[in-house]
Amino acid sequence: MLPIDTPTRAELLALAALRADACVSLYVETTPVSTEIGASRIAYANGVREAIAQLDAAGLDKRRRWPLEEQFDDLAEDDAFWERQARSLAVLATPDHVWTFRLANRVAPTVQVSDRFHLKPLLRAVTHAHAGFVLALAENSARLIEFFPDMAPVEIRVADMPKDAASAVGKASINDRSHSQRIVGSEGKKVRLRQYARAVDAALRAALPAAAGPMALASNPPLDEVFRSVASYPALLAEGIRGEIDRMTPLELAQAARPILDAAYAAEIAERRALLARRADQGRTSADVSTTARAAAQGAVEMLMVDMDRVLPGSVDDETGAVTFAEAEGPSSYGVLDRIAMMALATGADVLAVRAADLPDGAALAATFRYPL
C-alpha cells in the first residue's frame, strides 16, 4: 500500500495548540517511486535552508537553532525514510521535536516559520482523498485494489483474505442443495455468503487502518448487499461497481471507482453549500474573515469551509478572535485562515479545506453558526 500517515483529528488539535520559539512547517512534493525521489530530497534541503534563513533573520538563539538543524540533517540522511514516500511530505519541527506525515494528495510546496505550525495542508488531506481502494468481491474471488491519482493501481495481498466463498466456509461449493445438510437451498447459500463476507471484513479490518481511505465495493447481488450488511470499514462508499467482477483488471476497477469517489466528494460539498443556504435564511452564516474568527473564538462555528490555497497573513487573538492582518507572513505572523480553521476544529465544528471553486462568490471562507451572532 501507499505509505500514508494521515493525521487524526486529535493529532491536528494537539499540533494546533503547540507554541514554541521556532515552529517550522515544511511541505514538499514527493513520489512513491524510490528511484525518482532525488528531486524531493533536493526540494526538502532547499526548504530547510529557507527556514533557517528566516530564523536567523528573526534572531533565534543559536543554541535553539542547532538542535533544529540537527533534526533536519538526520531526516535528510535517512535513506530508508526517503525510499517509502507518498505524494507529499509534511515536516513539522521545533528545536525539541519533529513530526512527519506522508500524504496521499499533492499539496503546494510551502515553508512557514512562526510560533505555531501551518496546518491547512494537513486539513486538506483529511478533507478529501485522491486515492482509495476497490474491494472486488465475487463468489469465486476476493481482491483488494489500491488506486492513485497519477500511477497504475496495484493489487494488495491481504493476510487471511479468503480466496473464494467456498473455501471461506470450508465447502467444496456453496451451491449444495443436498437435504442431508443442515443448511440448504437459496437460504443456505445466503448464510454461507454472509460467513464469507464476515471473513473478508475481518481480513480487511486487520489490514487497513480506519483512516486508510475511501473504498468502493465491486460486487453483484446478492453478495454486495450481504457484504454491506456486515461491513465495518467506515469509509465504504455508498455507490458500488457491478459487472463481471472476476474478469475486471485492476485498471478497469480503478477507472470505475474514480467517478464514484468524485461523486461522493461532490455530494459532500453540495450538502455543505445547501447548509449554507439554509443558515443564511436564519441569519447564521458569514463569509467575512473577521466575523468568522470572532465566532470561532466563541465556539459558535457549526461548519467551516476554507480555501486550501489562499493565504492571508496576520494573527488572531485566541481569546476574542480579533484579526490583525499583515503585509507578509513571518515569524511574528501566520496564516489567518489556518488559525481560524484550527480554532473551529477545536470546538467541534465540521471543517473542510476546499478548492476556491467550492466556495461561494470567491470568498476565502464560508461558515455557518450554531446560533445567530
Residue pairs with C-beta under 8 A, 6 or more apart in sequence:
1 146
1 156
1 212
2 32
2 86
2 104
2 131
2 146
2 148
3 32
3 84
3 85
3 86
3 102
4 86
4 102
4 103
4 104
4 212
4 213
5 100
5 101
5 102
5 103
6 101
6 103
6 104
6 125
6 126
6 211
7 15
7 101
7 122
7 125
7 126
8 211
9 126
9 345
12 119
12 122
12 123
12 126
12 342
12 345
13 342
13 345
13 346
15 92
15 99
15 117
15 119
15 122
16 116
16 117
16 119
16 342
16 345
16 346
17 346
18 94
18 116
18 117
19 115
19 116
20 94
20 95
20 96
20 115
20 116
21 60
21 61
21 64
21 95
21 115
22 55
22 60
22 64
22 65
22 68
22 94
22 95
22 113
22 115
23 92
23 93
23 94
23 113
23 114
23 115
23 116
23 117
24 51
24 55
24 68
24 91
24 92
24 93
24 94
24 111
24 112
24 113
25 90
25 91
25 92
25 110
25 111
25 112
25 113
25 114
25 117
25 118
25 119
26 44
26 47
26 48
26 51
26 90
26 91
26 92
26 93
26 110
26 111
26 112
27 88
27 89
27 90
27 91
27 107
27 108
27 109
27 110
27 111
27 121
28 40
28 43
28 44
28 47
28 88
28 89
28 91
28 109
29 40
29 43
29 87
29 88
29 89
29 106
29 107
29 109
30 37
30 40
30 85
30 86
30 87
30 88
30 89
30 102
31 37
31 40
31 85
31 87
32 84
32 85
32 86
32 87
32 148
32 151
33 151
34 82
34 83
34 84
34 85
37 82
37 83
37 85
40 82
40 85
40 89
41 76
41 82
43 109
44 75
44 76
44 89
44 91
45 76
47 109
47 111
48 69
48 72
48 76
50 111
51 111
51 113
52 65
52 68
52 69
52 72
54 111
54 113
54 330
54 331
55 65
55 68
55 113
55 331
56 65
57 331
58 113
58 330
58 331
58 332
64 95
65 95
67 95
67 96
68 93
68 94
68 95
71 93
71 95
71 98
72 91
72 93
72 98
75 81
75 91
75 98
75 100
81 100
84 102
85 102
86 102
86 103
86 104
87 103
87 104
87 105
87 106
87 130
87 131
87 148
87 149
88 102
88 103
88 105
88 106
88 107
88 121
88 125
89 100
89 101
89 102
89 103
90 99
90 100
90 101
90 103
90 107
90 121
90 122
91 98
91 99
91 100
92 98
92 99
92 100
92 101
92 117
93 99
101 122
101 125
103 121
103 122
103 125
104 125
104 129
104 130
104 131
104 148
104 213
105 124
105 125
105 128
105 129
105 130
105 131
105 149
106 130
106 149
107 121
107 124
107 125
108 121
108 309
110 118
110 121
112 118
112 329
112 334
112 335
113 330
113 331
114 329
114 330
114 331
114 332
114 333
114 334
115 331
115 334
116 334
116 339
118 334
118 335
118 338
119 338
119 341
119 342
120 306
120 308
120 335
120 337
120 338
120 341
120 353
121 308
121 353
123 306
123 308
123 341
123 345
123 351
123 352
123 353
124 308
124 353
127 308
127 352
127 353
127 354
128 265
128 352
128 354
129 213
129 214
129 261
130 148
130 149
131 146
131 147
131 148
131 149
131 213
132 146
132 147
132 213
132 214
132 215
132 216
132 235
132 257
132 261
133 144
133 145
133 146
133 147
133 156
133 208
133 212
133 213
133 214
133 215
133 216
134 144
134 145
134 147
134 153
134 215
134 216
134 217
134 218
134 241
134 250
134 253
134 254
134 256
134 257
135 142
135 143
135 144
135 145
135 200
135 204
135 215
135 216
135 217
135 218
135 219
135 227
136 142
136 143
136 144
136 145
136 218
136 219
136 245
136 248
136 253
137 143
137 197
137 200
137 217
137 218
137 219
137 223
137 224
137 227
137 245
138 164
138 219
138 220
138 223
138 245
138 246
139 164
139 165
139 166
139 174
139 193
139 196
139 223
140 164
140 165
140 246
141 163
141 164
141 245
141 246
142 161
142 162
142 163
142 164
142 200
143 155
143 250
144 155
144 156
144 158
144 161
144 204
144 207
145 153
145 154
145 155
145 156
145 250
145 253
145 254
146 153
146 154
146 155
146 156
147 153
147 250
147 253
147 254
147 257
147 258
152 250
152 251
153 250
153 251
153 253
153 254
154 250
155 250
156 207
158 203
158 204
158 207
159 203
159 206
159 207
160 199
160 202
160 203
160 206
161 200
161 203
161 204
161 207
162 168
162 196
162 199
162 200
162 203
164 196
165 174
165 192
165 193
165 196
165 223
166 172
166 173
166 174
168 195
168 196
168 199
168 200
169 192
169 195
169 196
171 192
174 189
174 192
174 193
174 196
175 189
176 184
176 188
177 184
177 185
178 184
181 188
183 191
183 192
190 222
190 226
193 222
193 223
193 226
194 226
194 229
194 230
196 223
197 223
197 226
197 227
197 229
197 230
197 231
198 230
200 227
201 227
201 230
201 231
201 232
201 233
204 233
205 232
205 233
208 233
210 233
210 234
210 235
211 235
212 235
213 235
214 235
214 236
214 237
214 261
214 264
215 233
215 235
215 236
215 237
216 237
216 239
216 240
216 241
216 256
216 257
216 260
216 261
217 224
217 227
217 228
217 231
217 236
217 237
217 240
217 241
218 240
218 241
218 242
218 243
218 245
218 248
218 253
218 256
218 257
219 227
219 240
219 241
219 242
219 245
220 242
220 243
220 245
224 240
224 242
228 236
237 260
237 261
237 264
238 264
239 260
239 263
239 264
240 260
241 248
241 253
241 256
241 257
241 260
243 256
248 256
268 352
269 352
269 354
269 358
272 303
272 305
272 350
272 352
273 358
273 360
275 303
275 368
276 285
276 303
276 305
276 360
276 366
276 368
279 285
279 302
279 368
279 369
282 372
283 372
284 302
284 368
284 369
284 370
284 371
284 372
284 373
285 366
285 367
285 368
285 369
286 292
286 295
286 366
286 367
286 369
286 373
287 359
287 360
287 361
287 363
287 364
287 365
287 366
287 367
289 312
289 323
289 336
289 337
289 340
289 364
289 365
290 322
290 323
291 373
292 301
292 304
292 340
292 365
292 367
293 316
293 321
293 322
293 323
293 336
293 339
293 340
293 343
294 320
294 321
294 322
294 373
295 301
295 321
295 367
295 369
295 373
296 304
296 321
296 340
296 343
296 344
296 347
296 349
296 367
297 316
297 317
297 318
297 319
297 320
297 321
297 343
298 321
299 347
299 348
299 370
300 369
300 370
300 371
300 373
301 343
301 344
301 347
301 349
301 367
301 368
301 369
301 370
302 349
302 350
302 367
302 368
302 369
302 370
303 349
303 350
303 351
303 352
303 367
303 368
304 340
304 341
304 344
304 349
304 350
304 351
304 352
304 365
304 366
304 367
304 368
305 352
305 354
305 358
305 359
305 365
305 366
305 367
306 337
306 340
306 341
306 351
306 352
306 353
306 354
306 364
306 365
307 337
307 353
307 354
307 355
307 356
307 359
307 363
307 364
307 365
308 353
308 354
308 355
309 355
309 356
310 337
310 356
310 364
311 329
311 335
311 337
312 325
312 335
312 336
312 337
312 364
313 325
313 326
313 327
313 328
313 329
313 330
313 333
313 334
313 335
313 336
314 323
314 324
314 325
314 326
314 333
314 334
314 336
315 323
315 324
315 326
315 332
315 333
315 334
315 336
315 339
316 322
316 323
316 324
316 336
316 339
316 340
316 343
317 323
317 324
318 343
321 343
323 336
325 336
326 332
326 333
329 335
337 364
337 365
340 365
341 351
341 353
344 351
344 367
345 351
356 362
359 365
359 366
360 366
